[in-house]
Amino acid sequence: MKVAITCPASFPATQFGGIMFLAFNIARMARANGHDPTIYTTDLDFAREGDGLFNRDLPAEEERDGVRIRRSHVYARIQRFFINPGICSMIKKDKPDIIHAVGIRGFQSLAAALASKSLGVPLVVSDQGGLGTHPNAGRGATRILYRLQEPAIRMIIHRATRIIAANEYEKRIFSEYCDPAKIRIVRNGIDLGSIASPPFDYKSRHNLPRFLLFVGRLDHSKGPDILLRAARILKDSGKLDGAKILLMGPDFGFEGEVRSLIRDLDLGDVAVLVPNPSRDDVISAYHGCEFLVLPSRWEMSPLTPVEGFACGRTVVSSRIDGVADVIRDGVDGLLFEPESHEDLAEKTASLLDDPGLVKRLAASAGERSAMYSDARMWESLAAVYEECRKGT
């Protein structure tokens, strides 16, 4: 089966986050199971800055781990809406048997829907952006963009043969847009083997003591400001005891606020900002940290705690929809009340004070990571593809 997978980003833009890895893992597993997948994406490259964020020097086509990636240039962007008109003609020329659009708000999903209609082939849609539930939906220019996108979103959902939801929370959201019978739940999967061992010893290379780890976009919705306010409490109480707090991730409009908070809260000796980390940096930091902190204001089906679990690390996270499906409070992680940096500080202190608790939670987390293997994901997704092909 020839499978076209669209996504706003792919390698080398690993900093884009979860859906980039989701699309690649779908393609990799399709290839491993005898199919012919291609990822259609943009030339996004976080190694470039400013107007050079989109890199014409990236090859228009390449193979990575056996997966074919085809890129077309982005000629315009509105925030994270990257317009690469060439993608639609690429897909139509290749004549896939099925199209899977990952990230419904991207221009790429619109192109996928149009190509699906033109070719008369099934369209599968995954999102994980929460449609209108994302907290950024009501903020400034994003609010305007979301309103403008609404007709296209509804067209894509109407055109879709099947909608993939990562959990019951996302299914409820999509059910407001379409018949629930169209929706199938498929848990996200990750390549557990690719992160089983650290590429290098992060603490030794960077001459660091023990550290806590935040991995994610520097974005208001990810809550790095909540973590920094908790860090001030931990510093004042002496609980950090020389430990650092690493914040790893690309700037999505919030890095200036993060840097200001580090300065204003006098955390220069505690907080370490690592912008645009490489994938090897992230994996090595997972293995090197004491535990992860996920202070998000919103998540759909976060991959960061799953990757932390797979590296034998527990997580302190906000108690929000999407997270509770992954982290069991007191079993493989700890949950704190959303927006409460005081509660985050308390939960973090409880782990810093009790290495035995950290070890017990991490052991359970490691076992739970098997639920999120890419093989399990593919088994469920392949059944959905077969439904679409047979028209059932």
N, C-alpha and C positions, 0 to 999 in steps of 0.2 A: 504494500500500500504506500502510495506517495503522499506524504504528509507535509503541508505547509504550516509553519508556526510563525506567527508574527509577534513582535515585541518591540517596545520603544528603544531597548538597549540590549547589547550583548557584549561579549568580550571585545576589547579590553576594558570596557566600562563596568568593572565589577562593583564599583562603589554605588551604582544605581540602586542596588538592593535586591530584595527577595524575588520579584517577578522575573528579573533577568536570569537568576539561577534556576527558577522554576521552569522557564521556557527551555533552557539548555538541558536540564535533566530530563524533561519530556522527550526532547529530540534524541538525547543519548540513549535512553531506554528504548525508544522506537527503533533506533539503529541496532541495538543489541538483540532485539527480537525480530530481526529480519525485514524491517520496513525501510523506507527511503525518505527520511525527514530532511527538511531544509528550514533554517531559521532566516526569516526576512526581517531586517532591522535597519537601524540608522548607523551613521558613522560617528556616534557619540564617543568621546575619548576624554576622560577626566584628567589625563596627563596634560591636556591643553587647557589654557585659561582664557577667560574673557571671550572675545569674538572667535577665538580659535577652538572653542569647545567641540566643534564638529570637524573631524580630521579627514580631509580628502585624500591624505596619503595612506590611509588604511586600505587594504586591498578590497576591491568590489566583491570578491569571492575568496573564501579560504576554508580549509578544513581544520577543525580542532577536535582532537580525540575522536576522530571519525565522523564528526558532525559538520555538515556543510552550512556555512554562514554566508548569506548574501546581503550586501549593504548598498544603500542608496543615500545620496547626500541630502542633508537637511538644509533647505533654503530659507526657512523661517521658523521661528519658535514663539510660542506664547506660554511663558513659564515652562511646564514640562510637556507641553503639546508640541511635538517636534514634527514639522511638516516636510516629509520626504516623498514628493509626488511619484518618483520612479518605482516605488514599491508595488503599486497596483499592477503595472504592466509586467513587472518581473514575475509576479505570481501567476498572472493569466498566461504568460508565455510558457511557464513550466507545467501548467495543466495538472495540478495535484488532484488526488482523489478525495481529499478532505482538507479543510482549513481550520486551524486552531488559533484563535486570537487570544493573546495573553495581555491583559491590561486594557480594559474596555474604554478608558478615556483617552487613550493614545490615538493619534491619527492613523496608526498602523491597523487598529481594529476597524476603523471606518473603511480603510482600503481592503481589509480582509472581507468585510461584508459585501462590498461592491464586487470584488473578484468572485466571491461565492455565488452571487446572483448571476453574474455574467457567465460563469462556467457551469452553473447548475449543480454545484457540489455542496455537500453538507458543511455547515459552519458550527464549530464548537467555540464557546466563549468562556474564558476564565477572567476574573477581575482581581479581587482581593484589595480593591481600593475603596470599597464601602459605598460606592455611588454617592448619594447625598449625605451620608452619615459621617463622613470624615470631618474632623473639626475645622480643617482649613476651608471647607466648603462655604463657611459664612464669613471669611476673612478677606476684606479688601478686594483686590483685583481678581482673586481666585473665585469669589462669589459671582462676579460677572461672567467669568469664563465658564463656570459650571452651568449657569443659566443658558448661555449660548450653546453649550454642548448637549443640553437635554434632548432636543429633537433627534440628534444623531445617536445618542445613547439608546433612545427608545427604538429607533430604526434597527440598530444592531441587534438588540435583544429580540425584536420581532423577527428578524431574519434568521436568528440562531436556531439550529436544529436542537441543540442541547446547551444548557448552561451548567457550568461546573462551579459548585460552591465548595469551599474548603471545610465548612462546618455548618451546624444548624443556624448559627448566627447569620452567616452570609446567605443561607437559603431563605431566611425570613426577609432579609432585605430585598433579594431578587423577586420574592413572591409578590411584592408590591408592584412589580413591573410586568409580570407574566404569570401564566398558569404554573403552579408548583410542579405539575406533572412533567414539565419540561426540564426541571432541575435535577441534577445528580450530585451527590456529595462524594468528593474524592479528596482524601487527606493529602496535604502537601508531602512530597518526599524529597529527601536529600541523598547525595552520594556519600554514604557513611564512610566508605573506604578512603575517599579523597581527603578527609580531615582526621583520620585515625591517628596520625603521627604529626608532630610539629615539624615544619621545614627547618626551623632553627630554634635555639634557646633564646626566647625573647628577653628574659631578664638579664642574661649574660651579655647579649649583644648590646643592649642599651643601658647596661650598668644600673639596673633598677632593683629596689627591694621588692617585697611583695606588693601586689597591686590589685585593685578592683577594676572591672572592665565594663565600659559602656561601648557598644558597637551599634552604629546607626547613623542615619542622615542627621546633620545638624539642622533640625527643623523644630519648630515650636511643638508640633504634635508628638515628637519623640521625647519631650520633657527633659532635655539636658539641664535646663535651669532648675528643675525640681531636684535633680541629683546634686547640683552645686550648692543649693541652699541646705540640703541634708549634710553635705560635706562640711559646711561651716559648723554645724552642730557637732558633728563627729570630731572635728579638729578641736573645738573648744573643750569637749569632754575628755580629750586625750585618747579616745577609742581607736583612732587610726594608728597610733603608736609607730609612726614612720612609714606606714603604707601610703602608696600613691593611688590616685584615681585617674585612669586613662580614659579619654574620650576619643574614640576612633570613628571617623566618618567624613564624608564630603559635605561641603557647605551647600545647604538648600535654603539660603536666605537668613540663617540664624547664627552664623559664626560670629558676627560682630557682637551680638547680644551675649553669646557665650564668653567671648574674650572680655567684654566689659564686666560681666559678673565675676569672672576669675579675679579681675583687678579690684573691683569694688568690695568683694567679700574677703579680700586678702588671702587668696588661695593659690598664689603663685608657687608656693612650696609644696602644694598637695596635688593640684590638678595638672595633668599633662595632656595637651591637645595634640592629636595626631591626625592632621587633615589628609584626605585622599590616601588612606593606607592601601598597600597592595594586598592581594588575597593571601600571600604568604605571611604578611604581617598579621592579618586578622587571625588566621589559623594558629600561628605561633602564640599570639596573645591569648587566644582561648585556652590553650594548654598551659600557659604560664601564669594565668591569673588565679586569685584565690576563689573568686566567684564572679558572676556577671550581675549587672544591675540594668533593669529594663524599666525606666520610669515613665513610660509612654502615657500620653493622654488618650490615645486611640490605637488599636491594632485590630487587624482582621484575623490573620493566622500567622503569627510571627515565626520566621525561620531562625532568628538569632538564638532564642532559648533552646530550640531543637539542636542547633549546631553546638551550643554550649554543652547540652546533655551528652551529645555524641563524643565530646572531648573530655567527658568525665567531670563536668563542672555544674554546680547548682546555680540557681538564679533567684534574685529578689526582683519582683515585678509588681507593677500596679494591678489592682484587682479590677480589670475591665473586660468587657465582652471581647472574645477572641483569644485572650490570654488564658482564661480559665479552662478552655478546651485543651490547652497544652500543659499548663503547670498546675499540679495538684498541691494546694496549700498544705504545708507541713509534711508532705510526702516526698516530693522531689524539688521543692522550692518554697519560697515564702512570698506571700502577697501582702501589699500594703494598700491603704486607702488612697484612691486616686487624688492627685494634686497635693497630698499631704507630705511635705518634706519632713515634718516631725515624725510621722509614722515610718517613713522610709528610713530615717536616721535610726529609729528604734529597732526596726527589723535588721538593718545592716549591722548595728552594734551587737545584736544577739548572735550573729554569725561570727563576727570578729572575736567575740568573747568565748565561743564554744567550737573549737576545731572538730570535736567529735560530731556535733550536729552537722557541720559542713560536710564531713565525710559520709555520714548516713544519707543525707539528702542527695549528695553527688552519686552515691552508689545506686540509689533508686532512679535518679535521672538517667544514668548510663543505660540501665535496663529499659527505660521507657523510650529511649531514642530509637529502638528497633521498630517501634510502631510507625515511624516516619521514614522508613527505607524507601528508596526510589523503586525497588522491585514491587513493594506493596502498592505504591501509587500507580505504577504502570499496569498492574493487574486490573485495578478498578477502571483506569482510563481506557485501556484496550477494550473493555466491555462496552464502554460508552461509544467508542469509535465504531464498534461492530453494530451497535444499535442504529447508529446514524447511517451506516452503509446499507443496512437491510431495510431501513425505513420503519423500524419498529418503535 
